[in-house]
Amino acid sequence: MRMILTVIGIGMFCSSAMAQTAAERAACMADFQKYCTGVMPGGGRVIECLAKQLDKLTPECKKVVQSHAPK
């Protein structure tokens, strides 16, 4: 069951407004899976979740999050 939810979450993450390019999705996919799997995309929830983990993110994902985070 958890695997199914993970796959659904990944698919939703990939289509979210936050990850606008394939490179951005690739940069943050592992961090999303590790820190935000249970987060439903929409309303800025994924970017908010990743931003809360900013110090733990890969450098590539950190750049993506910082570029999309509300200012």
Gaussian input, Z-matrix of N, CA and C with variables (Angstrom, degrees):
# hf/3-21g

backbone

0 1
 N
 C     1     B1
 C     2     B2     1     A1
 N     3     B3     2     A2     1     D1
 C     4     B4     3     A3     2     D2
 C     5     B5     4     A4     3     D3
 N     6     B6     5     A5     4     D4
 C     7     B7     6     A6     5     D5
 C     8     B8     7     A7     6     D6
 N     9     B9     8     A8     7     D7
 C    10    B10     9     A9     8     D8
 C    11    B11    10    A10     9     D9
 N    12    B12    11    A11    10    D10
 C    13    B13    12    A12    11    D11
 C    14    B14    13    A13    12    D12
 N    15    B15    14    A14    13    D13
 C    16    B16    15    A15    14    D14
 C    17    B17    16    A16    15    D15
 N    18    B18    17    A17    16    D16
 C    19    B19    18    A18    17    D17
 C    20    B20    19    A19    18    D18
 N    21    B21    20    A20    19    D19
 C    22    B22    21    A21    20    D20
 C    23    B23    22    A22    21    D21
 N    24    B24    23    A23    22    D22
 C    25    B25    24    A24    23    D23
 C    26    B26    25    A25    24    D24
 N    27    B27    26    A26    25    D25
 C    28    B28    27    A27    26    D26
 C    29    B29    28    A28    27    D27
 N    30    B30    29    A29    28    D28
 C    31    B31    30    A30    29    D29
 C    32    B32    31    A31    30    D30
 N    33    B33    32    A32    31    D31
 C    34    B34    33    A33    32    D32
 C    35    B35    34    A34    33    D33
 N    36    B36    35    A35    34    D34
 C    37    B37    36    A36    35    D35
 C    38    B38    37    A37    36    D36
 N    39    B39    38    A38    37    D37
 C    40    B40    39    A39    38    D38
 C    41    B41    40    A40    39    D39
 N    42    B42    41    A41    40    D40
 C    43    B43    42    A42    41    D41
 C    44    B44    43    A43    42    D42
 N    45    B45    44    A44    43    D43
 C    46    B46    45    A45    44    D44
 C    47    B47    46    A46    45    D45
 N    48    B48    47    A47    46    D46
 C    49    B49    48    A48    47    D47
 C    50    B50    49    A49    48    D48
 N    51    B51    50    A50    49    D49
 C    52    B52    51    A51    50    D50
 C    53    B53    52    A52    51    D51
 N    54    B54    53    A53    52    D52
 C    55    B55    54    A54    53    D53
 C    56    B56    55    A55    54    D54
 N    57    B57    56    A56    55    D55
 C    58    B58    57    A57    56    D56
 C    59    B59    58    A58    57    D57
 N    60    B60    59    A59    58    D58
 C    61    B61    60    A60    59    D59
 C    62    B62    61    A61    60    D60
 N    63    B63    62    A62    61    D61
 C    64    B64    63    A63    62    D62
 C    65    B65    64    A64    63    D63
 N    66    B66    65    A65    64    D64
 C    67    B67    66    A66    65    D65
 C    68    B68    67    A67    66    D66
 N    69    B69    68    A68    67    D67
 C    70    B70    69    A69    68    D68
 C    71    B71    70    A70    69    D69
 N    72    B72    71    A71    70    D70
 C    73    B73    72    A72    71    D71
 C    74    B74    73    A73    72    D72
 N    75    B75    74    A74    73    D73
 C    76    B76    75    A75    74    D74
 C    77    B77    76    A76    75    D75
 N    78    B78    77    A77    76    D76
 C    79    B79    78    A78    77    D77
 C    80    B80    79    A79    78    D78
 N    81    B81    80    A80    79    D79
 C    82    B82    81    A81    80    D80
 C    83    B83    82    A82    81    D81
 N    84    B84    83    A83    82    D82
 C    85    B85    84    A84    83    D83
 C    86    B86    85    A85    84    D84
 N    87    B87    86    A86    85    D85
 C    88    B88    87    A87    86    D86
 C    89    B89    88    A88    87    D87
 N    90    B90    89    A89    88    D88
 C    91    B91    90    A90    89    D89
 C    92    B92    91    A91    90    D90
 N    93    B93    92    A92    91    D91
 C    94    B94    93    A93    92    D92
 C    95    B95    94    A94    93    D93
 N    96    B96    95    A95    94    D94
 C    97    B97    96    A96    95    D95
 C    98    B98    97    A97    96    D96
 N    99    B99    98    A98    97    D97
 C   100   B100    99    A99    98    D98
 C   101   B101   100   A100    99    D99
 N   102   B102   101   A101   100   D100
 C   103   B103   102   A102   101   D101
 C   104   B104   103   A103   102   D102
 N   105   B105   104   A104   103   D103
 C   106   B106   105   A105   104   D104
 C   107   B107   106   A106   105   D105
 N   108   B108   107   A107   106   D106
 C   109   B109   108   A108   107   D107
 C   110   B110   109   A109   108   D108
 N   111   B111   110   A110   109   D109
 C   112   B112   111   A111   110   D110
 C   113   B113   112   A112   111   D111
 N   114   B114   113   A113   112   D112
 C   115   B115   114   A114   113   D113
 C   116   B116   115   A115   114   D114
 N   117   B117   116   A116   115   D115
 C   118   B118   117   A117   116   D116
 C   119   B119   118   A118   117   D117
 N   120   B120   119   A119   118   D118
 C   121   B121   120   A120   119   D119
 C   122   B122   121   A121   120   D120
 N   123   B123   122   A122   121   D121
 C   124   B124   123   A123   122   D122
 C   125   B125   124   A124   123   D123
 N   126   B126   125   A125   124   D124
 C   127   B127   126   A126   125   D125
 C   128   B128   127   A127   126   D126
 N   129   B129   128   A128   127   D127
 C   130   B130   129   A129   128   D128
 C   131   B131   130   A130   129   D129
 N   132   B132   131   A131   130   D130
 C   133   B133   132   A132   131   D131
 C   134   B134   133   A133   132   D132
 N   135   B135   134   A134   133   D133
 C   136   B136   135   A135   134   D134
 C   137   B137   136   A136   135   D135
 N   138   B138   137   A137   136   D136
 C   139   B139   138   A138   137   D137
 C   140   B140   139   A139   138   D138
 N   141   B141   140   A140   139   D139
 C   142   B142   141   A141   140   D140
 C   143   B143   142   A142   141   D141
 N   144   B144   143   A143   142   D142
 C   145   B145   144   A144   143   D143
 C   146   B146   145   A145   144   D144
 N   147   B147   146   A146   145   D145
 C   148   B148   147   A147   146   D146
 C   149   B149   148   A148   147   D147
 N   150   B150   149   A149   148   D148
 C   151   B151   150   A150   149   D149
 C   152   B152   151   A151   150   D150
 N   153   B153   152   A152   151   D151
 C   154   B154   153   A153   152   D152
 C   155   B155   154   A154   153   D153
 N   156   B156   155   A155   154   D154
 C   157   B157   156   A156   155   D155
 C   158   B158   157   A157   156   D156
 N   159   B159   158   A158   157   D157
 C   160   B160   159   A159   158   D158
 C   161   B161   160   A160   159   D159
 N   162   B162   161   A161   160   D160
 C   163   B163   162   A162   161   D161
 C   164   B164   163   A163   162   D162
 N   165   B165   164   A164   163   D163
 C   166   B166   165   A165   164   D164
 C   167   B167   166   A166   165   D165
 N   168   B168   167   A167   166   D166
 C   169   B169   168   A168   167   D167
 C   170   B170   169   A169   168   D168
 N   171   B171   170   A170   169   D169
 C   172   B172   171   A171   170   D170
 C   173   B173   172   A172   171   D171
 N   174   B174   173   A173   172   D172
 C   175   B175   174   A174   173   D173
 C   176   B176   175   A175   174   D174
 N   177   B177   176   A176   175   D175
 C   178   B178   177   A177   176   D176
 C   179   B179   178   A178   177   D177
 N   180   B180   179   A179   178   D178
 C   181   B181   180   A180   179   D179
 C   182   B182   181   A181   180   D180
 N   183   B183   182   A182   181   D181
 C   184   B184   183   A183   182   D182
 C   185   B185   184   A184   183   D183
 N   186   B186   185   A185   184   D184
 C   187   B187   186   A186   185   D185
 C   188   B188   187   A187   186   D186
 N   189   B189   188   A188   187   D187
 C   190   B190   189   A189   188   D188
 C   191   B191   190   A190   189   D189
 N   192   B192   191   A191   190   D190
 C   193   B193   192   A192   191   D191
 C   194   B194   193   A193   192   D192
 N   195   B195   194   A194   193   D193
 C   196   B196   195   A195   194   D194
 C   197   B197   196   A196   195   D195
 N   198   B198   197   A197   196   D196
 C   199   B199   198   A198   197   D197
 C   200   B200   199   A199   198   D198
 N   201   B201   200   A200   199   D199
 C   202   B202   201   A201   200   D200
 C   203   B203   202   A202   201   D201
 N   204   B204   203   A203   202   D202
 C   205   B205   204   A204   203   D203
 C   206   B206   205   A205   204   D204
 N   207   B207   206   A206   205   D205
 C   208   B208   207   A207   206   D206
 C   209   B209   208   A208   207   D207
 N   210   B210   209   A209   208   D208
 C   211   B211   210   A210   209   D209
 C   212   B212   211   A211   210   D210

   B1=1.4509
   B2=1.5280
   B3=1.3317
   B4=1.4600
   B5=1.5288
   B6=1.3258
   B7=1.4647
   B8=1.5185
   B9=1.3213
   B10=1.4618
   B11=1.5189
   B12=1.3210
   B13=1.4610
   B14=1.5189
   B15=1.3214
   B16=1.4612
   B17=1.5204
   B18=1.3119
   B19=1.4680
   B20=1.5238
   B21=1.3141
   B22=1.4670
   B23=1.5202
   B24=1.3227
   B25=1.4633
   B26=1.5113
   B27=1.3152
   B28=1.4662
   B29=1.5251
   B30=1.3031
   B31=1.4602
   B32=1.5134
   B33=1.3172
   B34=1.4531
   B35=1.5202
   B36=1.3218
   B37=1.4646
   B38=1.5189
   B39=1.2940
   B40=1.4662
   B41=1.5160
   B42=1.3082
   B43=1.4563
   B44=1.5168
   B45=1.3074
   B46=1.4585
   B47=1.5141
   B48=1.3142
   B49=1.4660
   B50=1.5151
   B51=1.3062
   B52=1.4676
   B53=1.5210
   B54=1.3033
   B55=1.4640
   B56=1.5213
   B57=1.3000
   B58=1.4523
   B59=1.5193
   B60=1.3051
   B61=1.4610
   B62=1.5213
   B63=1.3182
   B64=1.4638
   B65=1.5215
   B66=1.3215
   B67=1.4645
   B68=1.5210
   B69=1.3299
   B70=1.4660
   B71=1.5245
   B72=1.3192
   B73=1.4713
   B74=1.5196
   B75=1.3192
   B76=1.4637
   B77=1.5197
   B78=1.3182
   B79=1.4637
   B80=1.5218
   B81=1.3287
   B82=1.4716
   B83=1.5249
   B84=1.3028
   B85=1.4606
   B86=1.5253
   B87=1.3136
   B88=1.4707
   B89=1.5253
   B90=1.3214
   B91=1.4655
   B92=1.5236
   B93=1.3209
   B94=1.4604
   B95=1.5241
   B96=1.3244
   B97=1.4604
   B98=1.5228
   B99=1.2924
   B100=1.4595
   B101=1.5240
   B102=1.3235
   B103=1.4616
   B104=1.5265
   B105=1.3166
   B106=1.4661
   B107=1.5222
   B108=1.3105
   B109=1.4587
   B110=1.5226
   B111=1.3118
   B112=1.4614
   B113=1.5127
   B114=1.3076
   B115=1.4609
   B116=1.5251
   B117=1.3147
   B118=1.4612
   B119=1.5235
   B120=1.3095
   B121=1.4605
   B122=1.5277
   B123=1.2976
   B124=1.4601
   B125=1.5113
   B126=1.2821
   B127=1.4576
   B128=1.5138
   B129=1.3178
   B130=1.4631
   B131=1.5190
   B132=1.3404
   B133=1.4684
   B134=1.5255
   B135=1.3304
   B136=1.4712
   B137=1.5185
   B138=1.3186
   B139=1.4604
   B140=1.5254
   B141=1.3288
   B142=1.4624
   B143=1.5267
   B144=1.3250
   B145=1.4611
   B146=1.5228
   B147=1.3255
   B148=1.4644
   B149=1.5230
   B150=1.3249
   B151=1.4663
   B152=1.5268
   B153=1.3197
   B154=1.4703
   B155=1.5227
   B156=1.3126
   B157=1.4673
   B158=1.5263
   B159=1.3051
   B160=1.4608
   B161=1.5204
   B162=1.3233
   B163=1.4712
   B164=1.5276
   B165=1.3368
   B166=1.4634
   B167=1.5295
   B168=1.3166
   B169=1.4631
   B170=1.5215
   B171=1.3246
   B172=1.4603
   B173=1.5282
   B174=1.3166
   B175=1.4714
   B176=1.5361
   B177=1.3201
   B178=1.4625
   B179=1.5245
   B180=1.3240
   B181=1.4629
   B182=1.5259
   B183=1.2996
   B184=1.4639
   B185=1.5303
   B186=1.3210
   B187=1.4724
   B188=1.5259
   B189=1.3308
   B190=1.4659
   B191=1.5222
   B192=1.3205
   B193=1.4637
   B194=1.5231
   B195=1.3060
   B196=1.4607
   B197=1.5262
   B198=1.3191
   B199=1.4660
   B200=1.5279
   B201=1.3387
   B202=1.4597
   B203=1.5202
   B204=1.3080
   B205=1.4620
   B206=1.5270
   B207=1.3260
   B208=1.4716
   B209=1.5204
   B210=1.2931
   B211=1.4657
   B212=1.4998
   A1=110.43
   A2=116.05
   A3=119.17
   A4=110.61
   A5=116.56
   A6=120.80
   A7=110.45
   A8=116.65
   A9=120.70
   A10=110.27
   A11=116.96
   A12=120.56
   A13=111.23
   A14=117.11
   A15=120.62
   A16=110.40
   A17=116.97
   A18=120.92
   A19=110.22
   A20=117.21
   A21=120.67
   A22=110.09
   A23=116.59
   A24=120.73
   A25=112.25
   A26=116.55
   A27=120.72
   A28=109.82
   A29=116.50
   A30=119.63
   A31=112.16
   A32=116.74
   A33=120.28
   A34=110.59
   A35=116.91
   A36=120.84
   A37=109.74
   A38=116.49
   A39=120.61
   A40=112.00
   A41=117.55
   A42=119.48
   A43=112.59
   A44=117.94
   A45=120.30
   A46=111.04
   A47=115.76
   A48=120.88
   A49=111.44
   A50=116.93
   A51=120.52
   A52=111.30
   A53=116.70
   A54=120.29
   A55=108.21
   A56=116.19
   A57=120.19
   A58=113.83
   A59=118.07
   A60=119.46
   A61=109.42
   A62=114.88
   A63=119.37
   A64=110.49
   A65=117.32
   A66=120.85
   A67=111.05
   A68=117.15
   A69=120.34
   A70=110.74
   A71=116.37
   A72=119.20
   A73=110.06
   A74=116.15
   A75=120.18
   A76=111.31
   A77=116.73
   A78=120.94
   A79=112.14
   A80=117.13
   A81=119.89
   A82=114.76
   A83=118.90
   A84=120.20
   A85=112.60
   A86=118.27
   A87=120.47
   A88=111.06
   A89=116.94
   A90=120.02
   A91=110.63
   A92=117.29
   A93=120.85
   A94=110.18
   A95=117.00
   A96=121.25
   A97=111.26
   A98=117.30
   A99=121.44
   A100=112.68
   A101=117.63
   A102=120.82
   A103=115.31
   A104=119.05
   A105=120.09
   A106=114.18
   A107=118.26
   A108=121.62
   A109=112.89
   A110=118.71
   A111=121.60
   A112=114.71
   A113=117.99
   A114=121.72
   A115=109.84
   A116=116.17
   A117=121.58
   A118=108.98
   A119=118.11
   A120=121.07
   A121=112.30
   A122=113.92
   A123=120.86
   A124=110.44
   A125=115.97
   A126=120.48
   A127=113.89
   A128=117.32
   A129=120.55
   A130=114.61
   A131=117.36
   A132=120.12
   A133=113.23
   A134=118.37
   A135=120.39
   A136=110.17
   A137=116.62
   A138=119.46
   A139=110.13
   A140=117.05
   A141=121.30
   A142=110.56
   A143=116.45
   A144=120.54
   A145=110.98
   A146=116.37
   A147=119.67
   A148=110.83
   A149=117.16
   A150=120.43
   A151=111.23
   A152=117.35
   A153=120.86
   A154=111.74
   A155=116.76
   A156=122.32
   A157=111.26
   A158=117.99
   A159=123.07
   A160=113.40
   A161=117.35
   A162=120.17
   A163=112.97
   A164=117.23
   A165=121.32
   A166=112.92
   A167=117.52
   A168=121.43
   A169=112.07
   A170=114.64
   A171=119.61
   A172=107.75
   A173=117.34
   A174=119.43
   A175=112.94
   A176=116.86
   A177=120.40
   A178=111.51
   A179=116.44
   A180=120.50
   A181=110.33
   A182=116.87
   A183=120.80
   A184=110.06
   A185=117.43
   A186=121.19
   A187=110.78
   A188=116.35
   A189=120.51
   A190=109.93
   A191=116.73
   A192=121.16
   A193=110.02
   A194=117.16
   A195=120.32
   A196=111.40
   A197=117.47
   A198=119.56
   A199=112.65
   A200=117.66
   A201=121.39
   A202=113.54
   A203=117.97
   A204=120.74
   A205=109.95
   A206=116.33
   A207=119.11
   A208=110.06
   A209=114.98
   A210=119.33
   A211=111.46
   D1=-42.63
   D2=-179.39
   D3=-62.64
   D4=-37.31
   D5=179.19
   D6=-62.65
   D7=-41.28
   D8=178.85
   D9=-62.77
   D10=-45.19
   D11=178.74
   D12=-63.37
   D13=-37.60
   D14=177.97
   D15=-63.34
   D16=-45.21
   D17=179.92
   D18=-63.10
   D19=-43.03
   D20=177.92
   D21=-62.83
   D22=-44.61
   D23=179.34
   D24=-61.15
   D25=-41.60
   D26=178.93
   D27=-63.91
   D28=-44.50
   D29=179.02
   D30=-61.55
   D31=-40.65
   D32=178.64
   D33=-68.89
   D34=-39.15
   D35=177.92
   D36=-61.29
   D37=-43.27
   D38=-177.42
   D39=-62.74
   D40=-27.21
   D41=-178.47
   D42=-98.53
   D43=1.43
   D44=-177.28
   D45=-72.16
   D46=159.28
   D47=179.99
   D48=-66.01
   D49=-27.51
   D50=-177.43
   D51=-61.35
   D52=-44.58
   D53=-176.82
   D54=-95.44
   D55=90.37
   D56=-170.84
   D57=-87.75
   D58=-18.56
   D59=179.04
   D60=-128.51
   D61=161.56
   D62=177.52
   D63=-60.93
   D64=-36.61
   D65=179.51
   D66=-64.85
   D67=-39.64
   D68=178.46
   D69=-67.64
   D70=-41.84
   D71=177.93
   D72=-61.04
   D73=-44.98
   D74=-179.72
   D75=-63.58
   D76=-38.38
   D77=-178.09
   D78=-65.18
   D79=-30.74
   D80=-174.12
   D81=-110.83
   D82=-3.53
   D83=-174.77
   D84=-58.69
   D85=-48.06
   D86=-178.70
   D87=-64.25
   D88=-39.91
   D89=179.05
   D90=-67.83
   D91=-39.89
   D92=176.15
   D93=-59.64
   D94=-47.13
   D95=179.93
   D96=-62.61
   D97=-36.74
   D98=-176.21
   D99=-77.86
   D100=-41.37
   D101=-170.31
   D102=-111.41
   D103=-19.50
   D104=-170.00
   D105=-134.81
   D106=23.57
   D107=-175.71
   D108=-53.53
   D109=-40.06
   D110=-176.42
   D111=-82.41
   D112=1.84
   D113=-176.53
   D114=-85.69
   D115=127.68
   D116=176.88
   D117=-83.53
   D118=123.62
   D119=179.14
   D120=-62.30
   D121=153.10
   D122=179.71
   D123=119.27
   D124=145.88
   D125=177.59
   D126=65.59
   D127=19.07
   D128=178.66
   D129=79.98
   D130=10.31
   D131=-176.08
   D132=-65.52
   D133=-38.82
   D134=-178.92
   D135=-66.73
   D136=-47.67
   D137=-179.46
   D138=-63.95
   D139=-36.73
   D140=177.93
   D141=-64.09
   D142=-43.85
   D143=178.43
   D144=-62.03
   D145=-48.46
   D146=-179.71
   D147=-63.69
   D148=-37.85
   D149=179.75
   D150=-63.19
   D151=-33.65
   D152=177.94
   D153=-68.01
   D154=-20.70
   D155=-179.80
   D156=-106.42
   D157=17.56
   D158=-169.93
   D159=-49.77
   D160=-41.18
   D161=-177.91
   D162=-69.44
   D163=-14.66
   D164=-179.06
   D165=-101.16
   D166=-11.63
   D167=-174.42
   D168=-73.41
   D169=156.36
   D170=173.22
   D171=-64.87
   D172=153.54
   D173=-179.53
   D174=-56.66
   D175=-37.21
   D176=-179.78
   D177=-65.38
   D178=-45.59
   D179=179.87
   D180=-68.37
   D181=-37.71
   D182=178.60
   D183=-56.40
   D184=-42.19
   D185=178.55
   D186=-63.13
   D187=-42.36
   D188=179.52
   D189=-62.87
   D190=-47.55
   D191=-178.48
   D192=-61.54
   D193=-46.15
   D194=-179.15
   D195=-63.37
   D196=-33.11
   D197=-179.65
   D198=-75.73
   D199=-21.22
   D200=-178.43
   D201=-107.54
   D202=-10.49
   D203=-177.75
   D204=-67.72
   D205=144.31
   D206=176.15
   D207=-58.92
   D208=142.23
   D209=-177.79
   D210=-100.40

